């Protein structure tokens, strides 16, 4: 399990080069949206995940929209992947902000932040393998680790997906600020 997790880490690290170096402001906006509006991002991501399949069915039922299905699937896949990378970036940023002495080694540039976050999200999967030698107790512990790792990954994907949607792909920072907007008065907004 360790080597498959390491392979996944390497693939995500290579894929993560694209948003870190080409669209870093959007990645940071989505990560900040996730950090400062987590409940809202998680609930929106959960609702959007449930609506992915019905949206695909609606596109398939209407004859004129059938050519849009590949675009829909690609956009949903990119939003889910971008959400996971935003969740990793947010986790890496939170780890680097800790006041502990060990956090000094985690501070660095944006790519190091992403790598630390990916490692934090995948560490439970990497720990699964060695417990097989313990017999039934090891199998039980592996099942518990697998469940915990799956829940962490699902929460990261769901909340990251919601943060990407909430921030319009990282182009809107209304929910990325610590003071979370009430969509009332604020800079650039007039009270109606």
C-alpha positions as CSV (number, residue, x, y, z in Angstrom):
1,X,0.0,0.0,0.0
2,X,2.9,2.3,0.7
3,X,4.2,2.2,-2.9
4,X,0.8,2.8,-4.4
5,X,0.3,5.8,-2.1
6,X,3.7,7.1,-3.0
7,X,2.8,6.7,-6.7
8,X,-0.4,8.7,-6.1
9,X,1.5,11.3,-4.2
10,X,4.0,11.7,-7.1
11,X,1.2,11.9,-9.7
12,X,-0.7,14.5,-7.7
13,X,2.6,16.4,-7.1
14,X,3.3,16.5,-10.8
15,X,-0.3,17.5,-11.6
16,X,-0.1,20.1,-8.9
17,X,2.7,21.9,-10.7
18,X,0.1,23.3,-13.2
19,X,-2.1,25.2,-10.7
20,X,0.8,26.2,-8.5
21,X,2.8,27.8,-11.3
22,X,0.1,28.8,-13.8
23,X,-3.0,29.7,-11.7
24,X,-1.6,30.2,-8.2
25,X,-3.9,33.2,-7.3
26,X,-7.0,31.0,-8.1
27,X,-5.6,28.1,-6.2
28,X,-4.9,30.3,-3.2
29,X,-8.3,31.9,-3.4
30,X,-10.0,28.5,-3.4
31,X,-7.8,27.3,-0.5
32,X,-8.5,30.5,1.5
33,X,-12.2,30.0,0.8
34,X,-11.9,26.4,2.1
35,X,-10.1,27.6,5.2
36,X,-12.3,30.5,6.1
37,X,-15.7,29.1,5.0
38,X,-15.3,25.4,5.5
39,X,-18.9,24.5,6.5
40,X,-20.3,26.5,3.6
41,X,-17.8,24.9,1.2
42,X,-18.5,21.4,2.5
43,X,-22.2,21.7,2.2
44,X,-22.1,23.2,-1.3
45,X,-19.6,20.4,-2.3
46,X,-21.9,17.7,-0.9
47,X,-24.9,19.1,-2.7
48,X,-23.0,19.4,-5.9
49,X,-21.7,15.8,-5.7
50,X,-25.3,14.6,-5.4
51,X,-26.3,16.7,-8.4
52,X,-23.5,15.5,-10.7
53,X,-25.3,12.4,-11.8
54,X,-28.7,14.0,-12.3
55,X,-27.0,16.7,-14.3
56,X,-25.5,14.1,-16.5
57,X,-28.8,12.4,-17.0
58,X,-30.5,15.7,-18.0
59,X,-27.8,16.3,-20.6
60,X,-28.2,12.8,-21.9
61,X,-32.0,13.0,-22.2
62,X,-32.1,16.1,-24.2
63,X,-30.9,15.3,-27.7
64,X,-29.4,18.8,-28.4
65,X,-27.2,18.6,-25.3
66,X,-25.6,15.2,-25.8
67,X,-22.5,16.8,-27.3
68,X,-22.0,18.7,-24.1
69,X,-21.6,15.5,-22.0
70,X,-17.8,15.2,-22.5
71,X,-17.4,18.9,-21.6
72,X,-19.6,18.4,-18.5
73,X,-17.6,15.4,-17.4
74,X,-14.2,17.1,-18.0
75,X,-15.3,20.2,-16.1
76,X,-16.6,18.2,-13.2
77,X,-13.4,16.2,-13.1
78,X,-11.2,19.3,-13.2
79,X,-13.3,20.9,-10.4
80,X,-13.0,17.8,-8.2
81,X,-9.2,17.5,-8.8
82,X,-8.8,21.3,-8.3
83,X,-10.8,21.0,-5.1
84,X,-8.5,18.3,-3.8
85,X,-5.4,20.3,-4.7
86,X,-7.0,23.4,-3.0
87,X,-7.7,21.3,0.1
88,X,-4.1,20.0,0.1
89,X,-2.8,23.6,-0.3
90,X,-5.0,24.7,2.6
91,X,-3.8,21.8,4.8
92,X,-0.1,22.6,4.0
93,X,-0.7,26.3,4.8
94,X,-2.3,25.4,8.1
95,X,0.6,23.1,9.0
96,X,3.2,25.7,8.1
97,X,1.4,28.4,10.3
98,X,1.8,26.4,13.5
99,X,3.9,27.9,16.2
100,X,5.6,24.6,16.9
101,X,9.3,24.1,16.2
102,X,8.6,21.2,13.8
103,X,6.6,23.6,11.6
104,X,9.8,25.6,10.7
105,X,10.7,22.9,8.2
106,X,7.3,23.0,6.6
107,X,7.5,26.7,5.6
108,X,8.6,27.5,2.1
109,X,7.1,28.4,-1.2
110,X,3.8,27.6,-2.7
111,X,4.9,24.3,-4.1
112,X,6.3,23.1,-0.8
113,X,3.0,24.1,0.8
114,X,1.1,21.9,-1.7
115,X,3.6,19.0,-1.2
116,X,3.2,19.2,2.6
117,X,-0.6,19.3,2.2
118,X,-0.6,16.3,-0.1
119,X,1.5,14.4,2.4
120,X,-0.8,15.2,5.2
121,X,-3.9,14.1,3.2
122,X,-2.2,10.8,2.1
123,X,-0.3,9.8,5.3
124,X,-3.1,7.5,6.6
125,X,-3.0,5.5,3.3
126,X,0.7,5.1,3.6
127,X,0.4,3.7,7.1
128,X,-2.0,0.8,6.1
129,X,0.5,-1.7,4.8
130,X,2.7,-2.9,7.7
131,X,-0.1,-4.1,10.0
132,X,-0.8,-7.3,8.0
133,X,1.7,-9.3,10.0
134,X,-0.4,-8.9,13.2
135,X,-3.1,-11.3,12.0
136,X,-6.7,-10.5,12.8
137,X,-5.8,-7.6,15.0
138,X,-3.7,-6.1,12.2
139,X,-6.6,-6.6,9.7
140,X,-8.9,-4.7,12.1
141,X,-6.4,-1.9,12.5
142,X,-5.9,-1.8,8.7
143,X,-9.7,-1.5,8.2
144,X,-9.9,1.3,10.7
145,X,-7.0,3.1,9.0
146,X,-8.6,2.6,5.6
147,X,-11.9,4.0,6.8
148,X,-10.2,7.0,8.4
149,X,-8.1,7.7,5.3
150,X,-11.2,7.3,3.0
151,X,-13.2,9.7,5.2
152,X,-10.3,12.3,5.2
153,X,-10.0,12.0,1.4
154,X,-13.8,12.3,0.9
155,X,-14.0,15.4,3.1
156,X,-11.1,17.0,1.3
157,X,-12.6,16.3,-2.1
158,X,-16.1,17.4,-1.1
159,X,-15.1,20.6,0.7
160,X,-12.5,21.4,-1.9
161,X,-15.1,21.0,-4.7
162,X,-17.4,23.2,-2.8
163,X,-14.6,25.8,-2.3
164,X,-13.9,25.8,-6.1
165,X,-17.6,26.3,-6.8
166,X,-18.1,28.9,-4.1
167,X,-15.1,30.9,-5.3
168,X,-16.1,30.5,-9.0
169,X,-12.9,28.6,-9.8
170,X,-10.8,30.8,-7.6
171,X,-11.9,34.1,-9.3
172,X,-14.1,35.4,-6.5
173,X,-12.7,36.0,-3.1
174,X,-15.9,36.9,-1.2
175,X,-15.7,33.9,1.1
176,X,-11.9,33.7,1.3
177,X,-11.6,36.4,3.9
178,X,-11.6,35.6,7.6
179,X,-14.5,37.9,8.2
180,X,-16.8,36.0,5.9
181,X,-19.2,38.3,4.0
182,X,-22.7,38.9,5.0
183,X,-23.1,40.2,1.4
184,X,-24.2,43.5,2.9
185,X,-22.1,46.5,3.3
186,X,-18.4,46.3,2.5
187,X,-15.8,47.5,0.0
188,X,-17.4,47.8,-3.4
189,X,-20.9,46.9,-2.2
190,X,-23.7,49.3,-1.8
191,X,-26.6,48.7,0.5
192,X,-29.7,48.3,-1.5
